[in-house]
Amino acid sequence: MKADLGDLNAFVAVARAGGFREGARASGASASGLSEAVRRLEAQLGVRLLNRTTRSVAPTEAGISLLERLRPALGEVEAALDVVNGFRDRPAGTLRLNVPVSAARLVLPAIVPPFLAAYPDIRLEVVVDDGFVDVLAAGCDAGIRYDERLEQDMIAVPIGPRRQRFACAAAPNYLEHRGRPEHPRELLAHACLRGQFASGAMATWEFERNGETVRVEPTGPLLVRLGGGADLMVDAALAGSGIVCLFEDWLRPHLAAGALEPVLQAWWPSFSGPFLYYPGRRLLPAPLRAFVDFVRSHPER
């Protein structure tokens, strides 16, 4: 039984995105076109592949089985077709990246403009997501994460700064009123602006100096979801509501302007910078290959 490759791609797009409208946005096709393609494929196979309700679309057992087989096969087809890109003067196509808010804010601004200028025929799509996701299942070509959250079967390339630090800071008027802590444990008596991961876990505040590591769980008047809520923490700190602990690069403009004052600077911990990661297949799509080469040739951007 022969199935149309376009219909198979339509099914994968809808299943990955969890809906026809979402699949249309991700693939550039129309929702009605995807719906017709999936109906045509189901009629040809004689089995329902997607359960549809007014609120969601999810693969049936048969759909899940087909999806598991199709993903690597279609990936190889795309990679094989992309070899033709090597005969072009300039790589072309779409590159989809899945990145955390910190990378979108602190890493990509130095990379994206010069990359797009160097490769005007490449269209870059950036999905900002602080969760730990399967980049392929999310319909992306590659992602940016820190080493503790990398999948073992992925290729990882350093991107952005090689070392970063977490920094604590507060508005001068807050510190004048509440005092300046000299040891991390003194934070337990301060108003601290806390962050929470998407999983619900609280972000632990960790400090280190001369081989000593101290972890504290301070309390305070504000709790935000890390990522999108980080700017609110900074705004609250600027207004004198408490002490914030965040990427040093995020706070640097306010520290340089004097609007925030460093807190426990001798204890700020450093950690390795982020990585661009992608599946270790032999044939990379031309846009991804161009991006990897660009990042490797500009390691400190």
C-alpha positions, 0 to 999 in steps of 0.5 A: 500500500502506497501512501502519499508523502504529503499526507504522511507529513500532514499527519505527523505535523498535526500529531506533533502539534496536538491540533490542526491549527497548531500544526498549520502554524508549525508547517505553514500549511492550512488547517483545512488542508491538513484535515483533508490530508489526514482524512485521506490517509485514514481512508486509505489505511482503513483505520483512525489515526487521530481522536478529535474533540472540540478541544484536542487532537491526539493520536490513537493507538494505531496513530502512535505506532505509525508516528513512532515509525514515521519520525525517523523515516521522514527525518531521513527523507528530509535530510536526504532531500536537503543534500540538494541544498549543498549545490546552492550558493547559499543555504536556504530553508527554515531552522527551528530552535527551542530555547529557554528564556535566559538564552533568548534574552542573554545568548541569542541577541548577539548571534541571531542578527549576524547569522541572519545577515550571513544567511539571508535565505534562512528563516529562523523560528525560535520557540521559547520554552523553559521546560525539558522537551524532546526537540524532535517531538516538538517539531524543532531542529535543535535546542539550547540548554545547560549541560545538566539538562542535555539528552545523552544521545545528542551532539552538544556545541558550546554557544554563548559565554563559556562561564556564567554566574548567578548574582544576588542584588538589591536596591540601595534603599532596601539595603540601607533599611534592612542591612547588608548580609555578609553570609548567605545564611543571613538571607533567611532574615531578608525579603527574597524574591523567589523563582519557581520552575515549571515543574513546581520545584523551587529554585534553590539559592546556592553560594560558594567561596573558597571551596565552601558551598552553602544552600539556602531556602529563603522566603519573601513577598514574591514568587514567580514562575522562572522564565517569563516572570524573571523581569517582574522579580527584577522590577520588584528588586529595583523598587526596593521589595527585596533581594533578587538572585538571577543570571549576572548578565541579566542584572548587569545593566542595573548593577552598572547603573547603580540601580541595584547593588551587589549582595554577597558578591564574593559568594556568587557561584559560577557554572558552565555556559549553555550548549546548542544541541541536536540529534547526532544524525549524519545528514544535517539540514542545511540551515542547521548545518550553517547555524552549527558552523556559525556558532563554532566559528564565533564561540564567544558570541 
